[in-house]
Amino acid sequence: MSRIHKMLMLAFACVVYAFGAQDLDQNLAQNPLQNLAQSTAQPAQNTAQATKQAPKSTKEKAMKSVESVKSVESAQNLKTIYLAGGCFWGLEAYLKEIDGVQSAEVGYANGKTQETNYHILPITDHAESVKVVYDSAKLPLARLLEYYFKVIDPTSINKQGNDRGRQYRTGIYYLPESSASDEPAARAALNALQSKHKEKIQVELEPLKNYVKAEEYHQDYLAKNPGGYCHFDIEKALEGVERKKN
């Protein structure tokens, strides 16, 4: 191929390229949005999907976080107090009906020994008591004690109803680690109670020294034995009390 022939072919290619580029530029100038949409359609779709998914993921995490905080707050509101008020069968059944009480368990508190059982209480000097776990945000200790005072004779010494003996004494026993808040609240409640009585209030107020869970047959005794012995009328005592909703 001659040199002149090569030069003619090169010139022809340049002309074709120039006219093709010009057509492309004109097409873009005439339809900029259409071409931009076509060139970016797929990335935009992916971006939209990612945008929709991100809030969902964030929302789920936020909901889980809130639930976790609520759970922690609920756990932080739970407190424990030990109440002695005569035979613990009736006191347990009564307290379990109160809104804000999470659980009630019968046992023996503040005796002379770390271990005991029902048959040797006169020897170990434990008081029949109810371990009460309650939601302090819903049921402040002061109100719980008001309900407790409704079912005891606070001026009696070592007796409630027909029951006699040290194991039937009345008492409020708080956890040592809760003494900063529970002791003043309980003392204020007892002082308020004293103002309503001429006789001296005989309810003990002490930190918990020891506690032994009572035998299984004592737990939920009145639920297991409807019509069983109770030294006070539970239904009458519950009048005016905020009860759990069944």
Secondary structure as the mmCIF struct_conf table of DSSP 4:
data_model
#
loop_
_struct_conf.conf_type_id
_struct_conf.id
_struct_conf.beg_label_comp_id
_struct_conf.beg_label_asym_id
_struct_conf.beg_label_seq_id
_struct_conf.end_label_comp_id
_struct_conf.end_label_asym_id
_struct_conf.end_label_seq_id
HELX_RH_AL_P HELX_RH_AL_P1 ARG A 3 GLN A 30
HELX_RH_AL_P HELX_RH_AL_P2 PRO A 32 ASN A 77
STRN STRN1 LEU A 78 GLY A 85
BEND BEND1 GLY A 86 CYS A 87
HELX_RH_AL_P HELX_RH_AL_P3 PHE A 88 LEU A 95
TURN_TY1_P TURN_TY1_P1 LYS A 96 GLU A 97
STRN STRN2 ILE A 98 ILE A 98
TURN_TY1_P TURN_TY1_P2 ASP A 99 GLY A 100
STRN STRN3 VAL A 101 ALA A 109
BEND BEND2 ASN A 110 ASN A 110
BEND BEND3 LYS A 112 GLN A 114
HELX_RH_3T_P HELX_RH_3T_P1 TYR A 118 ILE A 120
HELX_RH_AL_P HELX_RH_AL_P4 LEU A 121 THR A 124
TURN_TY1_P TURN_TY1_P3 ASP A 125 ASP A 125
HELX_LH_PP_P HELX_LH_PP_P1 HIS A 126 HIS A 126
STRN STRN4 ALA A 127 ASP A 135
TURN_TY1_P TURN_TY1_P4 SER A 136 LYS A 138
BEND BEND4 LEU A 139 LEU A 139
HELX_RH_AL_P HELX_RH_AL_P5 LEU A 141 PHE A 149
TURN_TY1_P TURN_TY1_P5 LYS A 150 VAL A 151
BEND BEND5 ILE A 152 ILE A 152
TURN_TY1_P TURN_TY1_P6 PRO A 154 THR A 155
BEND BEND6 ILE A 157 ASN A 158
STRN STRN5 LYS A 159 GLN A 160
TURN_TY1_P TURN_TY1_P7 GLY A 161 ASN A 162
STRN STRN6 ASP A 163 ARG A 164
BEND BEND7 GLY A 165 GLY A 165
HELX_RH_3T_P HELX_RH_3T_P2 ARG A 166 TYR A 168
STRN STRN7 THR A 170 TYR A 174
HELX_RH_3T_P HELX_RH_3T_P3 PRO A 176 SER A 178
HELX_RH_AL_P HELX_RH_AL_P6 SER A 179 GLN A 194
TURN_TY1_P TURN_TY1_P8 SER A 195 LYS A 196
BEND BEND8 LYS A 198 GLU A 199
HELX_LH_PP_P HELX_LH_PP_P2 LYS A 200 ILE A 201
STRN STRN8 GLU A 204 PRO A 207
STRN STRN9 TYR A 211 LYS A 213
HELX_LH_PP_P HELX_LH_PP_P3 ALA A 214 GLU A 215
HELX_RH_3T_P HELX_RH_3T_P4 GLU A 216 HIS A 218
TURN_TY1_P TURN_TY1_P9 GLN A 219 ASP A 220
HELX_RH_AL_P HELX_RH_AL_P7 TYR A 221 LYS A 224
BEND BEND9 ASN A 225 ASN A 225
TURN_TY1_P TURN_TY1_P10 PRO A 226 GLY A 227
BEND BEND10 HIS A 231 PHE A 232
HELX_RH_AL_P HELX_RH_AL_P8 ILE A 234 ALA A 237
TURN_TY1_P TURN_TY1_P11 LEU A 238 GLY A 240
BEND BEND11 VAL A 241 VAL A 241
STRN STRN10 ARG A 243 ARG A 243
HELX_LH_PP_P HELX_LH_PP_P4 LYS A 244 LYS A 245
#
